[in-house]
Amino acid sequence: KWAVILTVVIGGPIGFFVVRQRIRRKRLKEAYDTASKALQQARPRDALAVIRRIKEEADEKTYLALSRLEVDALEATRDVGELAALYDEAEEAFEEREAASLQVGRAQVEADRLDAYEPLRTAWRDRGSRPAEWLALEAEALARQDKEANARGLLEEKCFEGDAEALRLAELALVHADAAAGGALLEKAVALAPRRPGIL
């Protein structure tokens, strides 16, 4: 008799907790799968809605997985402000996402949040696959600190081809001390990549 009572008293709450955990894990998995499918179908806003509805219930591992999906969704919607806010909240989610990290870096530099930008730049310094874009961003960060000479020196150290070289030349034109020389550099940049966004 007492054994039955103890099983009910002790096992009841534990059993309820286990069941509740299983239900939560199932709900999180379904949300993850739904958001992933929405992204595959080019519906990033639907994916964001699903992620944000369930994310706060997630354990640490699932929270990170959902945050990575959120990075992809925000990148697809081109919401740089939200991307930057997510980086502040879940930096680990950007570890393998260079394009999104570049967008966050640019937002940080443009907002003069250079203290936040430096660790991001350091994280990608030896493994990035888009050196011209990082170089341009680093030069802009220097220029915003009134270090135009340093920015010029940095930009003049490198040389690329095609669009990447156009980006370098355009950034160099912006920090060049001589206006005529800067104009000539910009003309070269446009000639190299006339349809490149952000050159002008």
N, C-alpha and C positions, 0 to 999 in steps of 0.2 A: 504493500500500500504506500509506504513512505517513498519507495523508489519511484513509483509512478508520479507522486506529487512533486518530488524533486526534479524529475524529467520535465514535467510541465512548467514548473516555476523557473528552472534554469534554462532548459532547452528552448522554451517558447520564445523569449527575447532574442536568443542567439539565432534561432531558426529564422525569425522574422528579419533580422539584420542580414543574414546570408541571402535570403530571397530578395530583399530590397537591393542588395549589391548586384545580384545577377540581373535584375530588371534594369538597373542603371547602366550596367555594362552593355546590355543588349540595346538600350536606347541610344547610347553613345556610338556603338558600332553602326547602327542603322543611320544615324545622323551623318557619320563620316562617309558611309557608302553613298548616301543621297547627295551630299555636297560634292563628292568626287565625281559622281555621274553628271551633276549639273555643270561642273567645270569642263568635263569631256564634251558636253553638248553645247559649249560656248554660252553658258548661262551663269556668269560669275556673280551677278547680283542675287540670284536665287541661292547660290552656294553660300554667299555671305549671310543671308537671312537664316539659313539652317545652322551654320556654324555659330553665329552669335546667340541664337536661341538656346543652345545646349552647352556652349563652351565652359561656362562657369561651373558646371556640374562635373567636369572631367577631372580625372586624376592627373598627376604630373606628366606621365608619358602620353596620354591621350590629348591633353591640353597642348603639348608641343606639336603633335601630329595635326591637330585641328588648326593650330597657328600657322603651320606650313601651308596648309590648304588656303588659309586666309591670305597669306602672302601672295599666292598664285592668283587668287580671285581679285585682290586689290590691284595687282599688277595689270591684270586684264582690263579692269575698269579705269586704269590710269589715275587712281586716287592717291596721289603722292602724299597728301597731308595725312591720310589714314595710314598709309604705309609707314610714314615716319613715326606716328603715334604707336603703331604696333611694334616697331623696332624697339622703342623705349620700354615696351611691356614684355616682349618676348624676343630678345636679341638672338637666341639660339635658332629660331625659326628661319633666319636669314643666312645661316652658315653655308649652304650650298646654292644660294640664289644670288648670283652676282648682279644680274640686271636690276633686280629689286634693291639690292644694296647700293648700287650706283644712284638710283633714284632717291633713296633715303639720304645718301651722302650729299647730293646736290641740294636737297631741301634743307639739310643741316647747315651747309655753307651759306646758302641764300638767307637763312634766318640768323646768320652769325653765331650759330651754335658750334663753334669750332672745337670746344671741349668734348662734345659728343662725336664730332666727325673724326677726330684723330684716332680713337680706338677702332672705329670702323675701317678707316684707311689701313691701319696697321694689320688688321685681320686679313686683308686681301692683298697686302703688298707683295708677297712672294708666291701667290698662287692664282692671281687673277688672269683671265684670258682676254681682257679688254684694256690693254695698257694705255692706249691713247686717251680713252675716256677718263681713266684714273689720273693720268698726267694732267689733262685739262682741268679736272676738278681740283687737283692739288695746287695748280698754278692759280686758280681763282681764289682758293683759300689763302694763299700767300698775298695775293693782291688786296684782299679784304683786310689784311693786317698791315697795309701800306708797305708791303715788301715787293714792289713791282720788279725791282732789279733781281731779286731772288727768283721771282716767277719767270722772268725772261731767261735767266741762266738755266733754270730747270727745263724749260721748253726748248732751248737751243741745244741741249745735250742729246736730244733724241731725234730720230727721223723715221717716218713710217711710209706707207704707200697708200694710194687711193683715198678713201674716205677718212681713214685714220690720220693721214698726213694733212688732209684738209682741215680736220678738227684742230690739230696742233698749230697749223698756220693761223687759223682764225683766232685761237686763244692768244697766240703770240702777237698778233696785230692789236689786240685789246690792251696789252701791257707794254707795247713798244713806246719808247720815249720820243721817237720821231714820228710825227703824224703822217708825213708823206710815205715813209717806209712802212708804217702800219697799214696804210691804204693799199700799198703795193702787195703786201702779204695777204690782205683780205681778198684782193683780186685773184691771186694765185689759188687761194682756198676755194673760192667760188668756181674757178675754172676746173679744179680737180673734182669737185663734187657739187655740181649745180643744183641737185635735188636733195642734198643732205639737210635734214632738219637741224636747226640750231646754228648753222654756219653764220647766218646774218643776224 
